[in-house]
Amino acid sequence: MQFLSKARTLEALQPVLRSARLLPQRLFDVARWQTDADALLAEIRAARWPEMAVRSSAQAEDSAAGSLAGRFESVLHVVPDDLPQAIETVLASMREADGSINPANEVFVQPMLARVQMAGVAFGLDPATGAPYYVLNYDDSSSRTDSVTAGQSNQLKTFYIHHLAPPQSGLLAGVVAMIAELGEVFGTAALDIEFAVTDGGELVLLQVRPLLLAAPEVEAAGHYRMLEHISAKIGQGVRPQPFLHGRRTVYGVMPDWNPAEIIGVRPKPLSLSLYRELVTDSIWAYQRHNYGYRNLRSFPLMLHFHGLPYIDVRVSFNSFVPRDIDGSLADKLVNYYVDRLLAAPNLHDKVEFEIVFSCYTLDLPQRLEKLAEAGFTEAERQRLADSLRNLTNRIVDNETGLWRSDRDKLAVLAARRDEILAADIDRVTRIYWLLEDCKRYGTLPFAGLARAGFIAVQMLRSLVSVGVLDRANYDAFMNGLDTVSGQMTRDLVQLDRTTFLAKYGHLRPGTYDLLSPRYDEAPDLYFDWQRQVAEHTPTSPFALSLAQMRAISKLLAEHGLTHDVVGLFDFLQAGIELREYAKFVFCRNLSDAMSLFRELGREHGFSLEDMAYADIQCVYELHAAGVDPVALIGESIARGRKRYAETCQIVLPPLLTRAEDAFAFEMPATEPNFITQRQVTAPVVSYKDRDHLVGAIVAIPSADPGFDWLFSHDIAGFITAYGGVNSHMAIRANELGLPAVIGSGEVLYGKWSAARMLNIDCANRRVEVLR
């Protein structure tokens, strides 16, 4: 069957379709309405439909050249007396710029579908990649048939089902069967379908049109074999493993060193290999062990499924157990943490704040009551509390705190970098030592200072939890921090362009992304050098009252924490500020190494884009062996391109909990992180739309520190798809008192970033699409 106009396609399907019902309709063209409106109205009213939907069926709609979805009006819930006006409204939407209307355009009227329990849109292929997934976007929280297409649902659900996946159960199984049948009828899986399910479980096809793909259709059998490899790897993880506590694992894109935030869910091979080399293969575990936790040095934290990076959550949870906790209690803790995440997957970007007990805080005894409910004895809870107290005291100690030695390593990194760059050595050797130093004196101390930063935020939150500070005190403290980002905003005004770029030019949005220009490579892309930036001043300076200081001092003594009030707040400030500073410092080594890697490629005839597909292990092999660099790099690029093409064809949920998730899954609801207590209503723009940033809510994919340049444009707020409550951009938003929604997830981010106007109400944790 061939596609006709919207209405005539539905009409042709009436005698053919077996898996779903179609609504009756009355169809007419513009010419007939203009000459015989009264007779048409009489025919339609004779059907005695109490409420109707009046829809367009223009000649240009739903064609192979373009769907024009949403271009023309539909009027719903029309009663018989209002039918003429509704038809005129639809006709008016089809007028050309000169006021004319094609007389062959059509309008059709259907009865409104009553008692709807689910409605949505389904695609026969992934519209972004052409991959063989049935993609179902639906809403089962309202009785509207257009809540998804109109963007009016706050309960939107998205389900992916591979074409060759085992049969599904429930209402979605009927939708999948309908898509498959329509694929056979039209001879293509590239379909865009609107559907509804009534309270009685009856499936109704509302519309079907060709799906215009941005990429070629992907062959299903080969694609399925890739998913089988992923499924097998997930299956291995749900079994006990030697030298690890916990009966099973979960894989996530956000827990612990959240790759979705730092390198994205589909990083190029260079980004992925750099992150593994500098952080997640071993550095993360060395520093966590140094800080008093279990030794996980032989366990990579991050793995990847055909290029999609995931954290092994069991490995992460093992690493948060203090090293003096015995095996049986450690096993019990890890199982509890994994079970908690499985029960509340929306906490996957907040595990250290909501699930794991990784340090001592002033509200720890109350929080440990959750363990009592899970069957932990009083002795076990006390054992954990004592261990966390000792660990925290060692980290925070005023004189010997581990974070102090990590802070000092950053100066060593800067001095050695100057020496490396000035040395008479070849480019490969220079890259090698920049990266090796980045690990030893950059990401290693950063991992420690990030740990201190987490502890600082948790301790500060606990002061609010026990009632010594209120939320206004918390906001004032965070607003008074002096981070690198704040310094950069001031320096943009105070320093000349050359000096400013010498200090900050190594930064780039997408810290590990070679294709993202550094600030000094495209300064005019990021900064408006003519406009003055308003000086940031805290709205209400932070200060402790004498009563608060006495209360905190008493609490520290009661809980056996060995630091005084002044020392504690010195640590709280230093922990948060130094985490950001350490990132700023080690990024210079990384950025310089990436620039040299680009030049290495250019020297051997490879483009910038080519080198983004190479693996950084090329450098280590070239440094250690006498081999042909053109062949070595070329082979790496070829492998990287092939694998990245596969990466782009695969869709997985942010949390993988069972082997079957590789083939069929629902994108889970995400609990976004709302920063500050402020509210803002403003237009929404992409971070790429530099000309319209001022006064706008900016949509950015992640909370990467390379997006600091946005704060020089007086933005009104921002939203991100990925990022945690303690991410760099969360700290920065708190510092500036800027309303932000961080880590909204792919579904909500897609909805909000596509809006033209949003209202963000952080205090009430609400985002409303205004238009």
PyMOL commands that set and color helices and strands:
alter all, ss='L'
color gray80, all
select helices_A, chain A and resi 6-13+30-46+80-93+171-186+220-237+259-262+269-280+283-290+313-319+327-343+345-347+351-354+364-367+369-373+378-396+402-422+427-465+471-479+484-494+497-504+523-526+546-558+565-603+608-612+617-624+629-649+659-662+690-692+705-713+728-736+745-753
alter helices_A, ss='H'
color red, helices_A
select strands_A, chain A and resi 21-22+26-29+52-57+75-78+106-111+116-123+133-139+157-162+191-198+203-210+251-252+302-305+308-312+655-656+664-667+673-675+679-686+697-700+717-720+740-742+757-761+766-769
alter strands_A, ss='S'
color yellow, strands_A
deselect
rebuild
show_as cartoon
